[in-house]
Amino acid sequence: IMVSCSTRKGVYISILNIIQGEVDPTQVHKSLQRIRERKLAKFINWGPASIQVALSRQSPYVQHAHKVNGLMMANHTAICQLFDRSIKQYDKLRSKNAFLENYRQEPMFEKNLDEFDDAKEVLASLSEEYKAAETEDYINWGLLAESEAPTSMYSDRRVGP
């Protein structure tokens, strides 16, 4: 799933640019250098500014309206805003038990709707991790002290079931 959200708040974790068409690689390199020097894109503090570029030629069999086409995919911490909004909407619907009757008719959900609540918890921990990625000490985030060690692998939020 691809989504779009405002990048005014937060930082980039990584960026991938795919450029198709007649492009001079040295021009692309200079542009990336300017982005880094002028700090036009704010990156995480705990790792390198990762901007990957893939250059390709356009197909000679397909007519194109433009000489150059591009696509940028980015991993940005602002996505946690979308996660938080989804959790808030889920909580509203769940408190009213809205739209759940159809699910209760399915064998998987006959007894309870724990799958929904588990998915909410996963999304909440993912949102929490993206927020933590904006901090200086993210590298140490999630490391548990020996006294806080989980009793089972399922209580450790870093390990899936």
N, C-alpha and C positions, 0 to 999 in steps of 0.2 A: 504494500500500500504506500502510495506517495501522498504526502500532505504538504501544505504550504502554511507557514506561520511567520509572524513578524520576527525579525532578527535584531530588533533594536535593543532588546535586553538579552543577556546571555552571551555565550562565546561559541565559536566554531570548534568542533573536535577534528573534523577533516572535511575536505572538499574534493570532489572529482569533477573535472571539466572534460567533456567530450566535444571536440571540435572537428567538424567534418567540412572539407572543402579546401580551397587554395589558401593555405596559411603558411607564412614563413615562421619556422620554429624559433628563430632568434627573436622575432617580434613578440612571440608568445612569452619567451623567457624574460624579455625586458619588461613586459607588462606585469608578469608575476613578481619580478624584482621590485617594481614600483609599488605594488600592493603591499609587499612586505616592508619596504622602507618607509612608506607613508602610513603604515598601520591602518589601511583602509578596511581590513577585516580583523576583528578581534578574535584571537585564538586562545586556547587553554594555556595556562601558565606552566603546567607540569609536564608538557611534552612539546615536541617540535611543531611548527606551523606546517601542517600537512596539506599541501595543495597538489593533487595529482592531475596530470593532463594527458589525455589520449588524443592523438591526431590521426585522422583517417581521410582518405580520399572519398569523394562522392562517386556514386555509381554512374558509369557512363550510359547505362541503360534507362535511367530515370531522369526526367527533366526536373530541374530545380529552379525555383523563383529567385533564389539568392545564391551568391558565390560561396557563402560560408553559413553553416548552421551550427548551433551549439546547444549543449545541455549541461546544466550544472546540478549536481546532486551533493547535498551537504548534510553532515551530521552536526546539528546545532542543539545546544542545551535549551533553547526556547521551546522545544517540542514538549517539555514538561508542562507548559501552559495548557496544551491540548489534553494531555493526560489528566491534569487536575480538573479541567472542565468536564471531561468524560466521567470522572469519578463523582463529581458533584451531581451531574445529571442522573447517573445510576442511583445514587443515594436517594434522590427525589422520587424516582420511579419505584425503587424498592420499598421505600417507606409507605407508598400507596398501593403496593403490590400490583402495579399497573402492567399490563401486557404479559402476565405470567401464566394465565390459564392455558394457553396453547402449549407452553413448555411443560406444564404439569401433566399433560396428556401423553407425553413421551415417556417411554420406559426408563430412560436415564434420570429423569427428574420426578418420577412418581413419589418417591419418599421425601425428597428435599431438594432445595436449590443451592446446595453448597458449591457447585461448580461456578456459579455466578459470583458468589462471595470470594471464592479462591482467586478467580480471575481479577476481581477488584483489588485484592491484596497484592497480586503480582504487578498490576499496573501502578499501584501506589508505591511499591518498592522501586520500580523502574523510574518513576518520577523523582523519587528521593535520590536515586543514584545520579540522575542527570543534574539535579540541583547541586549535589556534592561535587560533581565534575567541574563546577565553576570555581571551586575553592583551591587554594594553594596546596593543601595537604590531601588532595584526592588520592594520591598514591597509597596513603595509609588508610583511607576510608574502607570500611568493610573488614579490615583485619580485626580479629577478635582477640582480646586479652585472654590469657589462659583461664582466668577466673570466670570469663563470660562465654566460655566454649559451649557450643550447642550440645544438647543432650542427644540429639539425633541429627542425621543429615537433612531432615526435612525442616528443622527449626533454623537452619542456616539459610538466610535469604539469598546467598550467593549460589546455592546449589539447588537445581531443579529436582523435582520428584523423579 
